[in-house]
Amino acid sequence: MRIDILTVLPEMLESPLGCSILKRAADKGLAEYHVHNLRDYSTNRHRKVDDYPFGGEAGMVMQIEPIDRAIAALKAERDYDEVIFTSPDGEQFTQPMANSMSMLENIIILCGHYKGIDYRIREHLITREISIGDYVLTGGEIPAVVITDAIVRLIPGVLGDEQSALSDSYQDNLLAPPVYSRPASYNGWDVPPILLSGHEAKIAEWRHEQALERTRRLRPDLLK
């Protein structure tokens, strides 16, 4: 999988893309990340990519030309399955979306900034708008990393134990059950005896019951 990220703050992406699971995926050749500075596509001598909005509203707007030039340059080299814009008013990012997107080959993610982007970009160049929550961030870099992390970890071969991702929260519309490790007793706090029993069927049943209980208590909306 190849992910191209368009941003005005490439330095915000260097650390998360070069650590942990994302780095492991890149080292294995299973994913590659290319960060592009939108200012490199500006024709302004000061490398500006924003201007005042028509109509006099407060704030600045990312201009259409640098973004169009950047996307066109990438599309001239390969086909892309999705051109994603990270936006607080996009569709809510979910685990099923991550599952389906993990099977794509080439993705562009555009990180918004300032007051937003020229709406013509959203009308003519973007194929999907995604939000990671009902709140506003300074820019789209953090959502871009969230989306990248969520989909890359699902690519076969990225995780050491591929079954691990299948038991994550939201994979079956349930929250994950509690997990425990050594020591079995600490300060009088004991691990549930069923987990020490070695009875796989009963342990699986316990985990499912716990997942249901936690989901009913914490996220009942997932059960509707």
Secondary structure, 3 states (H helix, E strand, C coil): CEEEEEECCCHHHHHHHCCHHHHHHHHCCCCEEEEEEHHHHCCCCCCCCEECCCCCCCCCEECHHHHHHHHHHHHCCCCCCEEEEEEEEEEECCHHHHHHHCCCCEEEEEECCCCCECHHHHHHCCCEEEECCCCCCCCCHHHHHHHHHHHHCCCCCCCCCCHHHHCCCCCCCCCCCCCCCCCCEECCEECCHHHHCCCHHHHHHHHHHHHHHHHHHHCHHHHC
